[in-house]
Amino acid sequence: YAVQLGRNVLWAGTMNQDETTKTLSDKVLDRGIIINFPTPKKLKSRTTHELAAPEDLLPRSVWNDWVKKNAVFVPDKKENTKLLGKYRSIVEGINDELGKTGRALGHRVWQSIETYMANYPTVTEQQDEEKKRKELDKAFQDQLVQKIMPKLRGIETRGTQGDCLKRIQEKISDYQLDEDFKNALELGYGQFMWCTSNY
């Protein structure tokens, strides 16, 4: 029998991206989130663990209370323009530099960043504007790493493209990503390759 799937069904999939897999296309990068795990400090042996008891299903009403489906930071509201203006300006500046390398970020990337930030738990719970800004910085840092850095993969680290990378690094210098950015410049044999997560 055919089963109608409603909007309450979420599909999640994962894949590894390393030397054994093909590079993800821009279309996939635009729609997905890339998570890099840090190098383990201590290696552990495999142990057996009992699985936890299954949790109750999340009621749809609770999900609907949580998720912000529409743009929360409506651009025509003055306070929201002020709140998100800094982040949009950084992404637009990065996009200008990417245009010089023959690449670009589409509307979908910014919309995804905006939605992620609007649904970030510590952003939604903050009423104090100063504290909300700090939490927005954390959410934006996540999105720089998950949405923007993967789009830089393969850009030449020297010449004109290298100069664009340096200007991008300057634009994101407030987000504690300098060490990882430096690694990405050095570890890819002449091409940008974001592969660490020391931030």
C-alpha positions in Angstrom: 0.0 0.0 0.0 1.1 3.5 -0.7 1.8 5.5 2.5 1.3 9.3 2.5 4.3 11.0 4.2 3.5 14.2 5.9 5.7 17.2 6.8 6.3 15.6 10.2 8.6 13.0 8.7 12.3 14.0 8.7 14.8 12.2 6.6 18.4 12.2 7.8 21.4 10.6 6.1 25.1 10.7 6.7 28.2 9.9 4.6 31.9 10.1 5.2 34.0 12.4 3.1 37.6 11.3 3.0 40.2 10.0 0.5 38.0 6.9 -0.2 34.9 8.9 -1.3 34.1 11.2 -4.2 34.0 15.0 -3.4 30.6 16.3 -2.7 29.0 18.4 -5.4 28.1 22.1 -4.8 24.4 21.0 -5.0 24.9 18.6 -2.0 27.0 21.2 -0.1 24.3 23.8 -0.5 21.7 21.5 1.0 23.7 19.6 3.6 25.8 20.3 6.6 29.4 19.2 6.9 30.7 18.3 10.3 34.4 17.8 10.9 35.4 15.9 14.1 38.6 16.8 16.0 41.6 14.4 16.1 41.1 12.2 19.2 43.5 13.0 22.0 43.4 9.5 23.4 42.6 6.3 21.4 40.2 4.0 23.1 39.6 0.2 22.6 36.2 -0.9 21.5 33.9 -1.8 24.4 30.4 -3.2 24.5 27.7 -0.9 25.7 24.1 -1.6 26.5 21.7 0.5 24.4 19.6 2.9 26.3 15.9 2.2 26.5 14.0 3.8 23.6 12.5 7.2 24.3 8.9 8.2 23.7 8.2 9.6 20.2 8.4 13.4 20.0 4.8 14.7 19.6 4.3 16.8 16.5 2.9 19.6 18.7 6.2 19.9 20.5 8.1 19.9 17.3 5.9 22.6 15.9 6.5 24.7 19.1 10.3 24.3 18.6 10.9 24.8 14.9 10.8 28.3 13.2 9.6 27.4 9.7 9.4 30.9 8.4 12.0 33.6 8.4 12.2 34.7 12.0 14.5 37.6 11.3 12.2 39.4 8.9 14.4 41.8 6.9 11.9 44.7 6.9 11.9 44.8 10.7 14.5 47.4 11.7 15.7 45.4 14.8 16.2 42.2 12.7 18.0 44.0 10.0 20.3 45.4 12.7 20.7 42.0 14.4 21.5 40.0 11.2 23.2 42.8 9.2 26.7 42.0 10.4 26.4 38.3 9.4 24.8 39.0 6.0 27.5 41.5 5.3 30.3 39.0 6.1 28.7 36.3 3.9 28.2 38.8 1.0 31.8 39.8 1.4 32.9 36.2 1.2 30.7 35.8 -1.8 32.4 38.7 -3.6 35.7 37.1 -3.1 34.4 33.7 -4.2 33.1 35.4 -7.4 36.7 36.2 -8.3 37.6 32.5 -8.1 34.7 31.5 -10.4 32.5 30.2 -7.5 29.6 31.7 -5.6 27.2 31.1 -2.7 23.6 31.0 -3.7 20.5 32.3 -2.0 19.9 28.8 -0.5 23.2 29.0 1.5 22.2 32.3 3.2 18.6 31.1 3.8 20.0 28.0 5.4 22.4 30.0 7.6 19.6 32.4 8.6 17.2 29.5 9.5 19.9 27.7 11.5 20.6 30.8 13.5 16.9 31.4 14.1 16.5 27.9 15.5 19.7 27.8 17.5 18.4 26.8 21.0 20.5 29.4 23.0 19.5 32.1 20.5 15.7 31.4 20.9 15.8 31.4 24.7 17.6 34.7 25.0 15.6 37.9 25.7 18.6 40.1 26.5 19.9 41.6 23.2 23.6 41.6 24.2 23.4 37.9 25.2 21.5 37.1 22.1 24.3 38.6 20.0 26.8 36.4 21.7 24.7 33.3 21.0 24.2 34.4 17.4 28.0 34.6 17.1 28.2 31.0 18.1 25.5 29.9 15.7 27.2 31.9 12.9 30.6 30.3 13.7 28.9 26.9 13.3 27.5 27.9 9.9 30.9 29.3 8.7 32.4 25.9 9.4 29.4 23.8 8.1 28.2 25.8 5.1 30.9 28.2 3.9 34.3 26.4 4.5 33.3 23.3 2.5 32.6 25.6 -0.5 36.2 26.8 -0.5 37.6 23.3 -1.0 40.0 23.0 -3.9 40.7 26.8 -4.3 44.3 27.4 -5.1 46.2 28.7 -2.0 48.6 30.8 -4.2 48.2 33.6 -6.7 44.9 35.4 -7.3 42.8 32.7 -5.6 45.2 32.6 -2.6 44.7 36.4 -2.2 41.0 35.8 -2.2 41.4 33.2 0.6 43.4 35.6 2.7 40.7 38.3 2.3 38.1 35.7 3.3 40.2 34.8 6.4 40.3 38.5 7.4 36.5 38.7 7.2 36.0 35.8 9.6 38.9 36.6 12.0 36.5 37.4 14.9 35.2 33.7 15.0 38.2 31.8 16.4 38.8 29.9 13.1 42.4 31.1 12.4 44.1 27.9 13.3 41.8 25.7 11.3 42.0 28.1 8.4 45.8 28.0 8.5 45.6 24.2 8.5 43.3 24.3 5.5 45.8 26.4 3.6 48.8 24.2 4.4 47.4 20.6 4.4 45.9 20.5 0.9 49.1 20.5 -1.2 48.4 23.9 -2.7 44.6 23.7 -2.5 42.3 24.8 0.3 41.2 21.8 2.3 39.2 22.3 5.5 39.8 19.2 7.5 40.4 20.1 11.2 38.1 21.3 13.9 40.2 22.8 16.6 37.9 25.8 17.0 
